[in-house]
Amino acid sequence: MTVVELYKAEKPEVDNLLSGIRPKQTFTVDGMEAVRFYCLWRDIESAQFATYAVDGLAGWVIDCRSNANDDFRLRPLFQRIISSFHRLWF
């Protein structure tokens, strides 16, 4: 599975969004290819900052949310959460 295939399978329904954007460039999280998705929800006035990452057939979605008014203030915290992600191996 590619990271874009995971994103397309898990992304929110467009009808529920006030706005949304997925930058075209990928980046790396814990050695995995990843994409970001930002959106504002229509009904619940919240913001979502999500990252989708893939390693072979395993995929991860790191989902951070906030009140829409706090989005820009909390974005650096969300970026730290995502950059600190590490897979656990058992």
HUZI-V191155 format. One record per backbone hydrogen bond with DSSP energy under -1.0 kcal/mol. CO is the residue of the C=O (numbers start at 0). NH is the residue of the N-H. E is the energy in kcal/mol with one decimal. If there is no record, write none. Layout:
co=CO nh=NH e=E
co=CO nh=NH e=E
This chain:
co=1 nh=5 e=-2.0
co=2 nh=6 e=-2.3
co=3 nh=7 e=-2.6
co=4 nh=8 e=-1.9
co=5 nh=9 e=-2.0
co=6 nh=10 e=-2.1
co=12 nh=15 e=-1.4
co=13 nh=16 e=-1.7
co=15 nh=41 e=-2.8
co=18 nh=39 e=-2.5
co=20 nh=37 e=-2.6
co=26 nh=33 e=-2.5
co=28 nh=31 e=-2.4
co=31 nh=28 e=-2.4
co=32 nh=53 e=-1.6
co=33 nh=26 e=-2.1
co=34 nh=51 e=-2.5
co=36 nh=49 e=-3.0
co=37 nh=20 e=-2.6
co=38 nh=47 e=-2.7
co=39 nh=17 e=-3.2
co=39 nh=18 e=-1.3
co=44 nh=67 e=-2.2
co=45 nh=40 e=-3.0
co=46 nh=65 e=-2.0
co=47 nh=38 e=-2.1
co=48 nh=63 e=-1.9
co=49 nh=36 e=-2.3
co=50 nh=61 e=-2.8
co=51 nh=34 e=-2.0
co=52 nh=59 e=-2.9
co=54 nh=57 e=-2.0
co=57 nh=54 e=-2.9
co=59 nh=52 e=-2.6
co=61 nh=50 e=-2.2
co=63 nh=48 e=-3.0
co=65 nh=46 e=-2.9
co=66 nh=69 e=-1.7
co=69 nh=73 e=-2.4
co=70 nh=74 e=-1.3
co=73 nh=77 e=-2.3
co=74 nh=78 e=-2.5
co=75 nh=79 e=-1.9
co=76 nh=80 e=-2.4
co=77 nh=81 e=-2.4
co=78 nh=82 e=-2.5
co=79 nh=83 e=-1.5
co=81 nh=84 e=-1.3
